[in-house]
Amino acid sequence: MKTFLVYLLISYPLSMAMAQFEPNYDERQVPEFKIPDPLTTFDGKKITATSEWENTRRPELYQFFEEQVYGKVPGKLDSLSFNMVETSDDALNGKAQRKQVEVSLFKNGKSLDFNILLYLPKSRKPAPIFLGYNFYGNHSITDDPNVIVSKAWAMDSEEFGISGHTLTEASRGVRVHRWALEKIIDGGFGLATIYYGEVDPDKNDFSDGLHSLFYMESQEIPKKDEWGSIAAWAFGMSRALDYLETDPDIDASHVVSFGHSRLGKAALWAGASDTRFAGVISNDSGCGGAALSKRQVGETVGRINTSFPHWFCDNFTEYNENEEALPVDQHELLALIAPRPLYVASAEDDQWADPRGEFLSAHYATSVYDLYGTKGISDTKMPEVNSPVQNTLAYHIRTGKHDVTEYDWEQYIDWAKRFVAVKP
Ligand code: GCU
């Protein structure tokens, strides 16, 4: 009896803690909640005109996401500079131009460099661009032997031959399948990509990366309402856009921020925080990205803040196991991008990212697209797999797992031709 009691005393709290983190995939277990209305202000005023959205509602929503979710950028850079490191007119069998540009950021006597790898179609100048981060270095997205291997910290991966947190030739081309480079070029678009680890290494350590440049004296970590890694990656995308604006081969008024998964979260925040981005693509971005948090399906706020304590600002932990207290949800992040083109995509086997929550989020952001007279996802019923719904706000769910596929890119290119960079 005594041992049983001891067992209960130990195992009960443990199993409760585990239960908290047991992901739910059952629609019947989704808690009831009221979806916050993008077109009603926090103090209850109805928004009926785009001017009210732009002057009142959008700023208050933006401020909430900035201070309570992703975190504020604490100040401005002192300066930045661009340095063309390498270029060739004979890339991809002569179809494309390749450029490798080093961007240097300066602040408080410190600096940080990151490199943009660019492929531009020779057939279209200036070219509209897809700009997105990669997970394992610029050299991982192509077999092109001329792409420089990054010296920045990398996540070890047995599969890709990465150890000692160092990238080598072993990982050249390992992510070719995620970047339909030829299709992008043939479609008349350029691709700009950056290794995300150069902007902020993806680890719970705030001593390195972009954050460290902005610290006040003796500051070691961001304040509670200051940026986590997602906001730092988004900031990096904006600085890349600063470069793109200077390059005459690029049509910087038609740059689409693109990202997969955690980098899809960053692409969304970049699009929300920098309206120079002409469009945004969220590929399987899930929790803290396109998926509604209040559904608590798959990954939850508590879970993501525990596994990745460096991604969001500290204030966001207020909502761990407490999603009902959120006065916003992620459809309002999507709405911050309106009326610019936005593509939300899911994968059928990526239940962790809650495809239905990603779809509903696009649906509930639609009222703001409507306000502008642009089309979104008005249907409440999810489309069949591999049956994209493409409007200014687009959505698809494809078969397969958490990944970026040729199929995804085919849809993005088609859609971007119709809604982002229409050929004259
Ligand atoms: C984890 C994490 C997700 C994230 C994903 C990724 O699965 O829980 O939130 O999107 O990694 O970036 O691949």
Residues whose N, C-alpha, C, O or C-beta is under 5 A from the ligand:
A	BS01	GCU	H260 S261 R262 L263 D284 S285 G286 C287 E299
